[in-house]
């Protein structure tokens, strides 16, 4: 039985003081130019104070044209380094690993945010996105790698490459979305090429002691569960990543597609040969019982979203109280402010039904 307060050492040597990771949560609290705000600094620092062994930023875009939401924290320019340095210093003061999630929204970039058409692996009529040229694909790869180098300069222990939730790397992986006919389209080998090149480039440039993870999601956006498992096993076998972050939406559900429904989504991924790679899952891990159930399923650490919003010290509460259940929603704005959320984050959460009173 893995205990929630037991330590974890990644193959790169990074040390995690417990089994709790803060999910990379969209919060819309930073400045429109990508600069870190005091609200976002406070929100993330409080999660480190609250005992998360790994604190991950929201999705942080690696190109200005890859912005996915208002108030997004950016990592696309050296002008943003100062804010990130403050953030990493604060997180590490509390003994937590500091990790930035590298992101590009692709066709999911709102046109009004980027002042133009979003981009995609190939032309996409539904979103009015234009296909990237081969030169632009290679530039995208270099910008992901440059963002990781920048993250290392800022003091981050590592990065997570966001390949989930229908953003640009998912768009490349998806046979439904990616209609390219060159080396980056067609077969799964080609559709996953960009992801592997980014991972290999980060490992080469940032060194073997830099923590490197990849987030993938197995459903929606034209993703095929078996293909996602194949990509995961390929990343493991290649030996350049330290962890896989599988976003399941619900960690206890059976797959959406009927042909995969003999076992749960979690069991599908448990069947992989993880070798030295650690793994985590995200989705509806809400209370102490859920945490233990996931850890008992041989998952190395849990990724916490909603309960981390409700309680900045969720890890401490679970470790101290093995039957801990969070406050029920809807919660008051006062409660969320006390837990370190700024006005913009609270306004964003009001889009969720029955979350804020």
Secondary structure, DSSP 8 states (H G I E B T S, - for coil): ---TT--EE-TTS-EESSSEEE-------S-TTS---HHHHHHHHHHHHTT-SEEEEEEEESSGGG--STT--B-SSGGGHHHHHHHHHHHHHTT-EEEEEEE--GGGS-HHHHTS--EESS-BTTTTBEE--HHHHHHHHHHHHHHHHHHHHTT-SEEEEE--TTSHHHHHH-TTT----STTSSSHHHHTHHHHHHHHHHHHHH-TTSEEEEEE--SSTT--HHHHHHHHHHHHHHT--SEEEEE-SSTT-B-SSGGGTTSBHHHHHHTS--TT-EEEEESS--SHHHHHHHHHTT-SEEEESHHHHH-TTHHHHHHH-TT-----SSB-HHHHHHTT--HHHHHHHTTSTTSB-
